[in-house]
């Protein structure tokens, strides 16, 4: 099956259908009465100081955008108020975050991460709070009408990784978490492999909070052949796995290694030896362009100006990048509203529902959440962006392995 390569960047203006509903939306935010809109109150949540994947940079990036918006007359001149919450990778905690967002009058949860999809989505649906630009780690984010995803989530990443490896490997082994979320991984990776005419991957489940992976690494290496590939998707613990991998044999490691962005970042390559890292020549599938691309310059400048000494932020991390893009989207949608329109949950959701051809400056393809923008993927009705980027570690740097965005709509549309 041939994937469509999208060359260049789509640049288009935000197209919103202006209706009287935006003018007559009931309710105003705290600080605003009548036709004088108050601050745009939003929340960002992410796990911090847990034994699993942590995303403190997403909270920090939200705070960066709050300062950036103030200096750039963003949101159509409306002030932005950002609340943050540690969801602790815990069902009770993430529901508490949603409750706090509701109590504070937040109009959206923006650029956030949680693996407790069913729990936080049900809470947000209860409060009618839109979920804009989540990380895409759970399938619930692609099913709820309250959700407005900006990337293809795990389905696109893993299917893209499988399709990328199908051209390179005879045999693929997937190392992934033994969790409910991890149980999704083989389906999408195998979709990509099958699209490239290859057999399904060998599925190796393992704890995502282990301190070493020697036994799993030995199984994954197997015959240690150049025609074999190992794709490890373990979040924060991917580095631990690759460390175990390079110590599993006294012979040079011949198997090719691969992962997805988030499990492998430029910072991880740097910390494991750069050009001498075990990740040298690794193949990586991402949602966004490499962090070295000029499209990220505005974000980097904002971090330098507003969070120079904040070590929570890694500009190479896709979590922080997702938060930046999510706030960019929110900024453009709100700025397109009429100046005296009160930004409420209802008016914001109406605006999002009528947004199409929104440019993120090349960080993603054009985005929109109208019925025409959805991709028709069974079980993922809210999926609007099925494009990924192919990257490779070369001389210690994550660089493009193929230019532009690669469209995986056909691959993801396969029957399971």
C-alpha positions in Angstrom: 0.0 0.0 0.0 1.5 3.3 -1.0 1.5 6.3 1.4 1.0 9.8 0.1 3.9 12.1 0.9 2.9 15.6 1.7 5.6 17.9 0.6 6.1 21.3 2.1 3.9 23.0 4.6 0.3 23.9 4.3 -0.3 27.4 5.3 -3.8 28.6 5.6 -5.8 31.0 7.7 -8.2 29.9 10.4 -11.6 29.5 8.9 -14.4 29.9 11.4 -18.1 29.9 10.6 -19.4 33.1 12.3 -22.9 32.5 13.7 -25.1 34.3 16.2 -24.4 31.5 18.6 -21.0 33.0 19.3 -22.6 36.4 20.1 -25.3 35.0 22.3 -23.4 32.3 24.2 -24.7 32.3 27.7 -22.4 32.9 30.7 -19.1 34.8 31.0 -15.8 34.0 32.5 -14.7 35.3 35.9 -13.6 38.9 35.4 -16.0 39.6 32.6 -19.6 40.8 32.5 -21.9 41.4 29.7 -20.0 42.3 26.5 -16.7 42.8 28.4 -15.0 39.4 28.2 -12.8 38.3 31.1 -9.7 36.3 31.1 -9.5 33.0 29.2 -9.1 30.5 32.0 -7.6 27.1 31.0 -5.9 24.2 32.7 -3.0 21.9 31.7 -2.3 18.7 33.5 0.4 16.1 33.4 2.1 13.5 35.6 5.0 14.6 37.8 7.2 12.6 40.2 5.6 9.2 39.4 7.1 5.8 38.8 5.9 5.8 35.2 6.2 8.4 32.4 6.5 12.0 33.7 5.8 15.1 31.8 6.6 18.2 33.9 7.7 20.1 30.8 4.1 20.2 29.6 3.1 22.2 32.8 6.1 24.5 32.4 5.4 25.1 28.7 1.8 26.1 29.5 3.2 28.7 31.9 5.6 29.9 29.2 2.7 30.4 26.8 0.8 32.4 29.5 3.7 34.9 29.6 4.2 34.8 25.9 0.5 35.6 25.2 0.7 38.6 27.6 3.6 40.1 25.6 2.2 39.4 22.2 -1.4 40.6 22.5 -2.6 37.1 21.9 -6.1 35.7 22.2 -7.6 38.7 20.5 -6.3 41.0 23.3 -7.9 38.8 26.1 -5.8 37.9 29.1 -4.9 34.3 29.5 -4.9 32.6 32.9 -3.2 29.1 33.0 -3.9 26.6 35.8 -1.7 23.5 36.2 -2.4 20.2 37.9 -0.3 17.1 38.6 -2.5 14.2 37.6 0.0 11.8 39.3 -0.8 9.0 36.9 -3.7 8.3 39.2 -7.5 7.9 38.5 -8.5 9.9 41.7 -5.9 12.6 41.0 -6.9 13.2 37.4 -10.6 13.4 38.4 -9.6 15.9 41.0 -7.8 18.0 38.4 -11.0 18.0 36.3 -13.0 19.1 39.3 -10.5 21.9 40.0 -10.8 23.0 36.3 -14.5 23.1 36.6 -14.5 25.0 39.9 -12.1 27.6 38.5 -14.3 28.2 35.5 -11.8 26.9 33.0 -13.1 26.9 29.5 -10.7 24.1 28.3 -8.0 21.6 29.3 -5.2 22.3 26.9 -2.0 20.5 25.9 -2.2 17.8 28.6 -1.1 14.2 29.3 -2.8 11.4 31.1 -3.0 7.7 30.6 -6.3 7.6 32.5 -8.4 8.4 29.4 -11.7 6.9 30.4 -11.7 8.6 33.7 -10.7 12.1 32.7 -12.8 12.1 29.5 -15.9 11.1 31.5 -15.2 13.9 34.0 -14.8 16.5 31.3 -17.9 15.3 29.5 -19.8 15.8 32.8 -18.6 19.4 33.0 -18.8 20.1 29.3 -15.1 21.1 29.2 -13.3 20.8 25.9 -10.0 18.9 25.8 -7.8 20.6 23.3 -4.5 19.1 22.0 -4.0 16.2 24.3 -0.8 14.1 23.9 -2.8 11.4 22.3 -1.8 8.5 24.5 -5.3 7.1 25.0 -8.0 6.0 22.5 -10.6 7.9 24.5 -9.0 11.2 23.3 -10.1 10.2 19.7 -13.6 9.2 20.6 -15.2 12.0 22.7 -16.9 15.0 21.1 -15.3 17.1 23.8 -11.8 16.2 22.5 -9.9 18.1 19.8 -6.7 16.2 19.0 -3.9 17.9 17.1 -1.8 14.8 16.3 -2.5 11.2 15.3 -1.7 9.9 18.8 -0.3 6.4 19.3 -2.2 5.0 16.3 -0.3 7.2 13.8 3.0 6.9 15.6 3.0 3.1 15.8 1.5 2.5 12.4 4.1 4.9 11.0 6.9 3.1 12.8 5.7 -0.3 11.4 5.5 1.1 7.9 9.0 2.6 8.3 10.5 -0.6 9.5 8.7 -2.7 6.9 11.1 -1.3 4.3 14.2 -2.1 6.4 13.6 -5.3 8.4 12.6 -8.9 7.8 11.7 -9.5 11.4 10.5 -6.9 14.0 10.2 -7.3 17.8 8.1 -4.8 19.8 9.1 -4.1 23.4 6.2 -2.3 25.1 4.6 -1.7 28.5 2.5 -4.5 30.0 -0.4 -2.1 30.6 -3.9 -1.4 29.2 -2.5 1.4 27.1 0.4 -0.8 26.0 -2.0 -3.4 24.8 -3.0 -1.1 21.9 0.6 -0.9 20.5 0.9 -4.2 18.6 -2.3 -3.6 16.6 -1.1 -0.3 15.1 2.5 -1.4 14.6 1.3 -4.5 12.8 -0.9 -2.4 10.6 2.2 -0.6 9.3 4.1 -3.8 8.9 1.3 -5.4 6.9 1.0 -2.4 4.7 4.6 -2.9 3.8 4.1 -6.6 3.2 5.8 -7.9 6.4 4.7 -10.2 9.1 3.4 -9.1 12.5 5.9 -8.1 15.1 6.9 -10.3 18.0 5.2 -8.8 21.1 7.3 -8.5 24.2 5.5 -7.1 27.2 7.4 -5.8 30.2 6.9 -3.4 33.2 7.3 0.2 32.2 9.0 1.1 35.5 11.7 -1.5 35.7 15.3 -0.6 36.7 16.8 -2.9 34.1 15.7 -5.0 31.1 18.5 -7.5 30.6 16.2 -10.6 30.1 13.8 -8.7 27.8 16.7 -7.2 25.9 18.3 -10.7 25.4 15.1 -12.0 24.0 14.6 -9.0 21.7 18.1 -9.3 20.3 17.7 -13.0 19.6 19.9 -14.0 16.7 21.5 -10.6 16.5 21.1 -10.3 12.8 21.3 -7.1 10.7 17.9 -8.0 9.1 16.2 -7.9 12.5 14.8 -4.8 14.1 13.8 -4.0 17.7 11.3 -1.2 18.4 11.1 -0.2 22.0 8.3 2.0 23.2 8.6 2.4 27.0 8.2 6.1 27.6 10.7 7.4 30.2 12.2 3.9 30.6 13.1 3.4 27.0 16.6 4.7 27.8 16.9 2.0 30.5 16.0 -0.6 27.9 18.5 0.6 25.4 21.2 0.6 28.1 20.4 -3.1 28.8 20.4 -3.8 25.1 23.9 -2.7 24.5 25.2 -4.9 27.3 23.3 -8.0 26.3 26.1 -9.4 24.0 29.9 -9.1 23.8 29.6 -9.0 20.1 28.8 -5.7 18.2 25.0 -5.2 18.2 23.8 -6.0 14.7 20.0 -5.6 15.1 18.6 -2.3 14.1 16.9 -0.3 16.8 13.8 1.9 16.5 11.3 3.8 18.5 8.8 6.6 18.4 9.2 10.2 19.4 8.6 10.6 23.1 10.4 7.4 23.9 13.4 8.7 22.0 14.3 12.3 22.0 17.4 14.4 21.1 18.2 14.8 24.8 18.2 11.0 25.2 20.6 10.6 22.3 22.8 13.3 23.8 22.8 11.8 27.3 23.7 8.3 25.9 26.7 9.3 23.9 25.6 11.4 21.0 27.2 10.0 17.8 28.5 7.1 19.9 25.1 6.4 21.5 23.5 2.9 21.0 20.8 4.9 19.3 23.1 6.0 16.4 21.3 5.1 13.2 18.1 4.4 15.1 14.8 5.0 13.2 12.3 7.2 14.9 8.7 8.0 13.9 7.3 11.4 15.1 4.3 13.6 14.8 6.3 16.8 14.3 9.4 18.0 12.4 12.8 17.4 14.0 13.4 19.9 16.8 16.4 21.3 14.8 13.9 22.6 12.1 13.4 26.3 12.0 9.7 25.9 12.5 10.5 25.5 16.2 12.4 28.8 16.5 9.4 30.8 18.0 8.9 28.2 20.7 12.6 28.1 21.5 12.8 31.9 21.7 9.8 31.9 24.1 11.4 29.3 26.4 14.7 31.2 26.4 12.9 34.5 27.3 10.4 33.2 29.9 11.9 30.0 31.3 15.7 30.2 30.8 16.4 28.6 34.1 13.5 26.2 34.2 15.0 22.7 33.8 11.6 21.1 33.5 11.4 22.2 29.9 13.2 20.2 27.2 12.5 21.9 23.8 13.2 18.5 22.1 10.5 16.7 24.1 7.3 16.0 22.2 5.2 16.6 25.4 6.4 20.2 25.7 6.1 20.6 21.9 2.5 19.3 22.0 1.6 21.8 24.7 3.1 24.7 22.6 1.1 23.6 19.5 -2.1 23.2 21.5 -1.9 26.7 22.9 -1.1 28.0 19.5 -4.3 26.4 18.2 -6.3 27.8 21.1 -4.8 31.2 20.6 -5.7 31.3 16.9 -9.3 30.1 17.4 -10.0 32.5 20.2 -8.4 35.4 18.3 -10.8 34.7 15.4 -13.8 35.3 17.7 -15.4 38.7 17.7 -13.7 41.1 20.2 -16.6 41.4 22.7 -17.5 37.7 22.6 -17.3 36.1 26.0 -15.2 32.9 25.7 -17.2 30.2 27.4 -17.0 26.5 27.2 -20.0 26.5 24.8 -18.7 29.3 22.6 -15.2 27.8 22.4 -16.5 24.4 21.5 -18.7 26.0 18.8 -15.7 27.8 17.4 -13.6 24.6 17.5 -16.3 22.7 15.7 -16.3 25.2 12.9 -12.5 25.5 12.5 -10.8 24.2 9.5 -7.5 24.8 7.6 -5.8 26.1 10.7 -2.0 26.6 10.2 0.4 25.9 13.0 3.3 27.3 11.0 4.5 24.0 9.7 4.6 22.2 13.0 1.7 20.0 11.9 -0.3 19.8 8.7 -3.3 22.1 8.5 -5.8 21.2 11.3 -9.6 21.3 11.6 -12.4 19.6 13.5 -15.3 19.9 11.1 -17.0 16.7 10.0 -15.1 17.0 6.7 -11.8 17.0 8.6 -12.2 13.7 10.3 -10.4 10.8 8.7 -13.0 8.0 9.1 -10.9 5.7 11.2 -13.1 3.1 12.9 -13.0 3.5 16.7 -11.2 6.9 16.3 -13.9 9.2 15.1 -12.1 12.4 16.3 -8.9 11.6 14.5 -8.2 14.5 12.1 -4.4 14.2 11.6 -3.0 10.9 10.3 0.3 12.3 9.2 3.8 11.5 10.7 7.4 12.3 10.1 10.2 9.8 9.6 13.4 10.6 11.4 16.8 8.9 12.0 19.7 9.4 14.4 22.7 10.4 12.3 26.0 11.6 13.8 24.2 12.0 17.1 21.4 14.2 15.7 17.7 13.4 15.1 17.2 14.4 11.5 14.6 13.9 8.8 14.9 10.5 7.1 12.3 11.5 4.6 11.0 15.1 3.9 7.6 16.3 4.8 4.7 14.6 6.4 3.7 11.0 5.5 0.0 10.3 5.3 -1.1 7.0 7.0 -4.9 7.3 6.5 -4.9 4.2 4.2 -2.8 2.2 6.6 -5.0 3.1 9.6 -8.1 2.3 7.7 -7.3 -1.4 7.4 -9.7 -3.8 9.0 -8.4 -5.6 12.1 
